[in-house]
Amino acid sequence: MKNEIEKAVKLLQQVETLAVLTGAGVSAESGIPTFREDEGLWKNFRAEELTTPEAFRKDPAFVWEWYGFRQKKVLECKPNPAHYTLAKMEKHYKKFTLITQNVDNLHRKAGSSHLLELHGNILKARCTSCSMVLDFVLADDPLPQCPQCVSLLRPHIVWFGESLDLNTIDEAFQRAAACDLFITAGTSALVHPAASLPLEAAGHGAALLEINPETTPITPFMTISIRGKAGEVLPLIWEKIINKK
Ligand code: OAD
């Protein structure tokens, strides 16, 4: 791993334009439970059965209650060194794009400002009628309503069976195509279109770096693969870059 870290440091010192894709693994060290983990009260329900437009139409109160449970968890958790390192990198590189599949708001909490949230944000909500987006809405009783048209609000999350926001995914692909180095951290790279972003970058000549304790389907395409935790590997690389200056 030491060798791979040195290679990554060298690469990061050479590049000008960087794009990073993060997934649930980056928040694992902050204690954010995944969809598949045992969530006590909710363990008898599969996420796929709750996070769909059909489930919301059938029982919006039940779906909001589940999001309330997840919102509470997210608000209790703090960013970890992976989030903080990525926020520092944003300040260091002039052309830096952070793309995340996470909805937990921890990148923003750590100070990242230019962020493409592919799957939405658990603290946001939008109107089911006029589509107005609100930046901070907690699950509540009675159900959250639109301040503009009084219709029902829904979590601003991409649910199973729904498309990603076109502008956000378009921008992510443009940034991937334009970068010199594309880093993936903490993603199983199983969910598309997010998992296609590193391949788009490679197709345009970018180097690829993966940080994950496990291999993934995109590991064979990597220029450098580091098998480790994002909260340990990213700060280690960053310290070396700062100290060599
Ligand atoms: P997954 O849960 O599929 O994968 C998490 C990845 O993180 C795995 O490859 C782990 O090996 C890795 N991992 C675990 N701990 C880590 C650590 N400390 N540091 C680095 N990596 C670590 O999560 P995603 O790839 O984010 O979509 O899943 C993608 C999408 O699937 C989610 O955004 C969600 C889900 O369906 C929606 O909700 C739309």
Residues whose N, C-alpha, C, O or C-beta is under 5 A from the ligand:
A	BS01	OAD	G23 A24 G25 V26 A28 E29 Q101 N102 H119 V158 A185 G186 T187 S188 A189 V191 I211 N212 P213 E214 G228 K229 A230 G231
